[in-house]
Amino acid sequence: MHRNHITISENISHMLHHVKIGLKVKQCVHQIPSIVMEATIQPITRTVLRVRLNIAPDFTWNDQVHGTVGEPWWIWVEDPTNDHIYHSEYFIIQKKQVITKEPQLLVFTIPIFEPLPSQYYIRAVSDRWLGAEAVCIINFQHLILPERHPPHTELLDLQPLPITALGHREYEVLYKFTHFNPIQTQIFHTLYHTDCNVLLGAPTGSGKTVAAELAIFRVFNKYPTSKAVYIAPLKALVRERIEDWKVRIEEKLGKKVVELTGDVTPDMRAIAQADLIVTTPEKWDGVSRSWQNRSYVQKVSILIIDEIHLLGDERGPVLEVIVSRTNFISSHTEKPVRVVGLSTALANARDLADWLNINQMGLFNFRPSVRPVPLEVHIQGFPGQHYCPRMASMNKPAFQAIRSHSPAKPVLIFVSSRRQTRLTALDLIAFLATEDDPKQWLKMDEREMNDIIVTVRDSNLKLTLAFGIGMHHAGLHERDRKTVEELFVNCKIQVLIATSTLAWGVNFPAHLVIVKGTEYYDGKTRRYVDYPITDVLQMMGRAGRPQFDDQGKAVILVHDIKKDFYKKFLYEPFPVESSLLEVLADHLNAEIAAGTITSKQDAMDYITWTYFFRRLIMNPTYYNLDDVSHDTMNKYLSSLVEKSLFDLECSYCIEIGEDNRSIEPLTYGRIASYYYLKHPTIGMFKDQLKPESNIEELLLILTRKLSPPGNFRNFFQTNLDRESLRITLAEMGDIS
């Protein structure tokens, strides 16, 4: 009998002819693991669907029955017409999730074929309990597949352009090469001799930084009193550009280069005098919100956005609003602002180009295979449901890959955590111990290395460096990191094992790149999740050194169930979708506070300026839109605006006028916009902060209340962080 029928213990007692056993049976039945699944689908391409599966526990936890950790389950996706399984995954429902009724989100991709099947089944089966099962049906009746993607830009067979084409001796001496590469040759005229907007999609390692410099030189030549803004997604990338351009552009060209990040905020005079501002998306968003009061924002003549394909990432909405606001500022000041977007190869570059007002002359979207140094990719799948044993099983193949593909040339190994850098290095040393020359990866005199090791702080790094293996992660002292970087760049050590952030932060090309695992531990969801495909492509892009190699090698070691997905998207470009919906209310609040949006109609118009609106038309099912008829679109957008404004009203950020159309910003909304706070956070401050609150109460509000709105959701990533804070507070003593 289904558990829903077993609700009243008296009925059970009557059925079993036993008066006292009814309540006990009811309790036992509700301890049988049960889950409720709800799936939404998002078409990525015409052949790939992303599935977002919400799994809610629906049973009562008992430590004597279930233990103290969690209940393991298997899920798989099957096509009932041909009995084919397209995806399978092992997951655990934690005890805490059952007690708090917290749903778990699984995100995975599955293939889809035309003609479309009627439905797929998602089945969940307990790993420990017989009969504990659940089924969710994915219906394709209303699925609208995205449009087919236009062809790529062909790489023309052109004579390499000499750097003398710059026509400025001071520019020419900045470069160590004599000729531009094929991609730079093809885009040179558009970037250096015109003012049209440009989108350049090309693989990592194609020389896109030089493309950015060509556009900057155009500003220096034609608009010397204006400013250029270069936006990089990470502070590490900003620092890399600053270190390079401070020497090459500021010292050698005499142009003022300024860093504008959360770590470095120069004074107004320095910004006003700057010729080139290097910044992050969030910082420029915060600065440009008050563009009416900041003259230097109005003096910007070019906006260069590096890694613009991250538009579909968690931080992508910031890029969307920056471009939308730039166009708005340009229309009001009647001064055109050139936008240059730099990206990896894209599937839907035409959509992005249309949104950026780029004509055919400014669109360059080359194939992923078009690289100055060709890349040979090997993908290996590894079984095993548990992460750590699976990572350990990859160490021997990684060692063999080095012996096969790069026995004497530089090797970069990307891993997911600091712990994995150490474990991988120690295993590689163990494999080296069986070789004739255990220190074959050390490319310098041992005595010289011993002198360097004495200065190293990290004990594990001392050991690995002796074998020519470096480690690089955020836990190392800065001096240790610099030592490792210098040794690897100068080919004194052959192997560098690094966490994935190095792929974005520092440009260390190698002959061979090994990506050891494509998952990382996400502290927010407390489970292992996949890297974005863009991160994997970025890591692969470090393979192949233009000055030294005629071919690069990349070895991708993945969980075997993910192998087909990576085989497809490592060779095919990935489409860029919008992530604006999740944070639309906060960005509307910023525009309302700035006076850009004063009515509901303005809010509707604002949405039509965004990249989200373009993708909504092209891929409606991805955004839960049933069809693209005029009426349906209007209702959908009106509903979006109404919900966002209602949320802002509840957070005391805005006030809707009596006519139910006009919108007035409130003080709390202006504060949230100015300090870059999410609207639920400012609403919580309004509700919780009292004039009589003492320091202890304020700290409790910060630690307990800020977590749900998300401003500090990344604050505690590990138990180590919590322990450090606990010790610090204990040292402070009585803070009340």
LOMARVO-987500 format. One record per residue (C-alpha): residue in three letters; x, y, z negated. Coordinates in steps of 0.5 Angstrom, whole numbers, plus 500, padded with zeros to 3 digits. Each point is the difference from the previous one (the first is absolute). Layout:
<atoms>
ALAXYZ/...
</atoms>
This chain:
<atoms>
MET500500500/HIS502507502/ARG503504494/ASN495506501/HIS494495498/ILE504498494/THR498507496/ILE496498494/SER503495495/GLU493498498/ASN498497507/ILE507496500/SER498497494/HIS493498502/MET503497507/LEU506496496/HIS495498494/HIS504503495/VAL499506496/LYS506502498/ILE505499506/GLY496505504/LEU505506498/LYS506496501/VAL499498507/LYS498507502/GLN507502497/CYS504495504/VAL496501506/HIS502507500/GLN507498499/ILE501496507/PRO504505504/SER496504505/ILE501506505/VAL496504504/MET503503507/GLU499505504/ALA504502506/THR500506505/ILE504499507/GLN504506503/PRO502499507/ILE508501501/THR500498508/ARG495497504/THR504493498/VAL501501492/LEU495502495/ARG502502493/VAL496497494/ARG499503494/LEU497495495/ASN498502493/ILE499494495/ALA497501494/PRO500495494/ASP493498498/PHE502495494/THR501501492/TRP507499498/ASN502495495/ASP508499498/GLN498492498/VAL497499507/HIS504505504/GLY507501497/THR503507499/VAL502502507/GLY495499505/GLU496495505/PRO504499507/TRP495500506/TRP501498507/ILE497504506/TRP500499507/VAL497503506/GLU497495505/ASP496500507/PRO494495499/THR500499508/ASN507497501/ASP501499492/HIS507504501/ILE503503494/TYR503507501/HIS502502493/SER501497494/GLU502503493/TYR501498493/PHE498505494/ILE499500493/ILE495503496/GLN503503494/LYS497499493/LYS499508499/GLN497500507/VAL494495498/ILE499504493/THR500507503/LYS496497506/GLU505504504/PRO500498508/GLN506498503/LEU502502508/LEU503496505/VAL502503506/PHE502496506/THR500499508/ILE497495504/PRO499499508/ILE494502504/PHE498497507/GLU496502505/PRO494499501/LEU499501493/PRO498494496/SER493501496/GLN504499493/TYR506498496/TYR499497493/ILE505502494/ARG500494495/ALA503500493/VAL501494496/SER503499493/ASP507497500/ARG498497493/TRP492499500/LEU496495504/GLY494503503/ALA502507498/GLU499504507/ALA498506504/VAL498502507/CYS500506503/ILE498501508/ILE503505504/ASN495502505/PHE502503507/GLN493502503/HIS502508499/LEU507500501/ILE503505505/LEU507499502/PRO504506501/GLU502502507/ARG506497504/HIS506504499/PRO503503506/PRO507498503/HIS507503497/THR505505503/GLU504496505/LEU508502498/LEU502503507/ASP507498503/LEU503507499/GLN508502500/PRO502501493/LEU499507498/PRO507503498/ILE500505493/THR502506504/ALA493500503/LEU498504493/GLY504506503/HIS502502493/ARG507498498/GLU499501493/TYR494494500/GLU505496504/VAL505499495/LEU495497495/TYR500494504/LYS505494500/PHE497497506/THR501503507/HIS493498503/PHE493499498/ASN497493500/PRO495498505/ILE494502496/GLN503507498/THR502501507/GLN492499502/ILE497505495/PHE506505500/HIS497505505/THR493500496/LEU503501493/TYR505505502/HIS497504505/THR493500499/ASP495502494/CYS495495501/ASN498495494/VAL504493501/LEU498493497/LEU506495500/GLY499493499/ALA507496500/PRO503494496/THR504502494/GLY507501502/SER498504507/GLY503506498/LYS494504498/THR504505495/VAL503503506/ALA493501503/ALA498504494/GLU507504500/LEU498501508/ALA494503498/ILE503504494/PHE505503505/ARG494503504/VAL498504494/PHE507502499/ASN501502507/LYS493504501/TYR497501494/PRO506502495/THR495504495/SER495494499/LYS501494496/ALA500492501/VAL497495496/TYR503493499/ILE495495496/ALA503494498/PRO496494497/LEU505499494/LYS504504496/ALA506496501/LEU499501508/VAL500508498/ARG506499496/GLU504496506/ARG497506505/ILE503505495/GLU507497499/ASP500500507/TRP497507503/LYS504504494/VAL506498503/ARG498500508/ILE495505500/GLU501505494/GLU508500500/LYS501499507/LEU494504503/GLY499505495/LYS493498499/LYS497500493/VAL497493498/VAL496499494/GLU497494497/LEU493500497/THR498494496/GLY498499493/ASP507499497/VAL502506504/THR496507500/PRO504506503/ASP498507498/MET496504504/ARG506504503/ALA503494502/ILE494497504/ALA499507503/GLN507500503/ALA500493502/ASP500498508/LEU499492498/ILE496498495/VAL500492498/THR495498496/THR495494498/PRO492499502/GLU498502493/LYS504506499/TRP498503507/ASP493498499/GLY500504493/VAL504506503/SER496501506/ARG493500496/SER502507498/TRP502502507/GLN496507500/ASN505502494/ARG506497503/SER503504505/TYR506494502/VAL494495501/GLN497505506/LYS507501503/VAL501492501/SER501499508/ILE501492500/LEU498495495/ILE504493501/ILE496494497/ASP505494499/GLU497493500/ILE493503502/HIS498493501/LEU499500492/LEU494503501/GLY496494499/ASP504499493/GLU498501493/ARG503507501/GLY497501507/PRO494505498/VAL505505498/LEU503500507/GLU493501503/VAL499506496/ILE506503502/VAL499500507/SER493502500/ARG502506495/THR506502505/ASN495500506/PHE495504496/ILE506505497/SER502501508/SER493501502/HIS500506495/THR507503501/GLU499499507/LYS507498500/PRO501493503/VAL504494496/ARG503495503/VAL499493497/VAL505494502/GLY498493497/LEU506495500/SER497493499/THR502493501/ALA496497506/LEU493500500/ALA494496503/ASN495506500/ALA505506501/ARG495503505/ASP495501494/LEU505504496/ALA503504506/ASP493502501/TRP499502493/LEU507504500/ASN498504506/ILE505496504/ASN499500508/GLN503494504/MET507504501/GLY501500492/LEU498493499/PHE506495500/ASN498493497/PHE505495502/ARG500492499/PRO502497493/SER505497504/VAL504506503/ARG506501495/PRO507503502/VAL502493497/PRO496494502/LEU497496494/GLU500493499/VAL494498495/HIS500493496/ILE494498496/GLN500494495/GLY494498496/PHE501497493/PRO494496496/GLY499501493/GLN494504496/HIS505502494/TYR504506502/CYS506499496/PRO502493502/ARG498502508/MET505506499/ALA505495497/SER499495506/MET502506505/ASN507501497/LYS503494504/PRO497502507/ALA502507499/PHE507498498/GLN500496507/ALA497505504/ILE506505498/ARG505494502/SER496499507/HIS499507502/SER505505496/PRO506496497/ALA504506500/LYS496506501/PRO496504495/VAL493497498/LEU494503496/ILE496496496/PHE493503498/VAL497497493/SER494503496/SER502501493/ARG507501496/ARG499493498/GLN500497507/THR507504501/ARG503497495/LEU497493501/THR502500507/ALA507503499/LEU501494495/ASP498495505/LEU504502505/ILE506500496/ALA499493498/PHE499498508/LEU507504501/ALA503496494/THR499494505/GLU504503506/ASP507500501/ASP501508499/PRO495502495/LYS502507501/GLN499500507/TRP495506499/LEU505504497/LYS503505505/MET505503496/ASP506499495/GLU498496494/ARG504504495/GLU497507504/MET493497498/ASN502498493/ASP502508499/ILE493501503/ILE497495495/VAL503503494/THR496506501/VAL493497501/ARG495500495/ASP495494502/SER503493498/ASN496496505/LEU503505505/LYS507499498/LEU500493501/THR496500507/LEU505506503/ALA506495499/PHE497495505/GLY498506505/ILE493500498/GLY497507498/MET493501496/HIS496507501/HIS494501496/ALA497506496/GLY502497493/LEU508501502/HIS503506497/GLU501505506/ARG507500500/ASP500492501/ARG495501506/LYS505505503/THR505495499/VAL497494504/GLU497505505/GLU507502502/LEU503493500/PHE495498504/VAL500506505/ASN507499501/CYS500492501/LYS504499493/ILE494495498/GLN496496506/VAL494499496/LEU495504497/ILE494498496/ALA495506499/THR493501498/SER495502506/THR500507498/LEU507501503/ALA497498507/TRP497507499/GLY505504496/VAL507499503/ASN502499507/PHE504494499/PRO500496507/ALA503493500/HIS501494505/LEU495496497/VAL494501495/ILE497495496/VAL493501497/LYS499495495/GLY493500498/THR495505503/GLU496501493/TYR501504494/TYR497500493/ASP495506499/GLY499502493/LYS493503502/THR497494502/ARG505495496/ARG501496506/TYR505499506/VAL498504506/ASP502500507/TYR505506502/PRO496504505/ILE503498507/THR503507501/ASP505498494/VAL502494503/LEU501503507/GLN504505496/MET504495497/MET501496507/GLY502507503/ARG507500496/ALA502495504/GLY505501506/ARG505506499/PRO500504507/GLN508502499/PHE502492499/ASP495495502/ASP497498507/GLN494496496/GLY497501493/LYS497493497/ALA495500495/VAL497494496/ILE494501496/LEU498494495/VAL493500498/HIS494496497/ASP498495505/ILE493502500/LYS502507502/LYS505498506/ASP495500506/PHE498508497/TYR507502500/LYS501496507/LYS495505503/PHE501506497/LEU508501500/TYR499499508/GLU494504501/PRO499507497/PHE495501494/PRO494505501/VAL500506495/GLU493501497/SER498505495/SER500500492/LEU497507499/LEU493497497/GLU503497494/VAL502507498/LEU496505504/ALA497503494/ASP506503497/HIS502503507/LEU493503501/ASN501503493/ALA507503502/GLU497503506/ILE494503496/ALA505503495/ALA504503506/GLY493503503/THR501496506/ILE493496499/THR494504497/SER495496502/LYS497493502/GLN501501507/ASP507503499/ALA502493497/MET497496506/ASP504504505/TYR506499496/ILE499493500/THR500500508/TRP507503500/THR503494497/TYR503494502/PHE495496497/PHE494503504/ARG504498506/ARG501493498/LEU493499497/ILE497501507/MET505495503/ASN500495495/PRO493501496/THR500493497/TYR507501496/TYR496506496/ASN493496499/LEU497504506/ASP495496503/ASP500503507/VAL502507503/SER493503502/HIS500507499/ASP494499494/THR504495497/MET507504500/ASN496506497/LYS497496494/TYR506497499/LEU504506499/SER495504497/SER500494494/LEU507501500/VAL500507499/GLU494499495/LYS504495496/SER506504499/LEU497506498/PHE496497495/ASP506497497/LEU504507500/GLU493502496/CYS501495495/SER507502499/TYR498507499/CYS504502506/ILE495503504/GLU493503500/ILE495499506/GLY496506501/GLU492501499/ASP499499507/ASN503493500/ARG505502505/SER505505498/ILE506498495/GLU504504495/PRO506498497/LEU501500492/THR506501496/TYR501492499/GLY500499507/ARG505506501/ILE505497495/ALA499493503/SER502502507/TYR506505497/TYR503494496/TYR498495505/LEU496496495/LYS494495502/HIS493502498/PRO499495495/THR506502496/ILE498507500/GLY492498498/MET503496494/PHE504506498/LYS494504500/ASP496494496/GLN506498495/LEU504506498/LYS498504494/PRO503506497/GLU501497494/SER503494503/ASN507498497/ILE506497503/GLU499493499/GLU493501503/LEU503503506/LEU504494501/LEU495495499/ILE496504505/LEU506499505/THR501493499/ARG493497500/LYS496505504/LEU505502506/SER501492502/PRO493500503/PRO500506505/GLY507498502/ASN504506499/PHE505495496/ARG498493503/ASN507499502/PHE503502493/PHE500494497/GLN503495505/THR503495495/ASN500498493/LEU507503499/ASP497507502/ARG495499494/GLU505497495/SER505506502/LEU494505498/ARG498497494/ILE508500497/THR500508502/LEU493501497/ALA503496494/GLU506504499/MET496507500/GLY497497494/ASP493504498/ILE498504506/SER494502496/
</atoms>
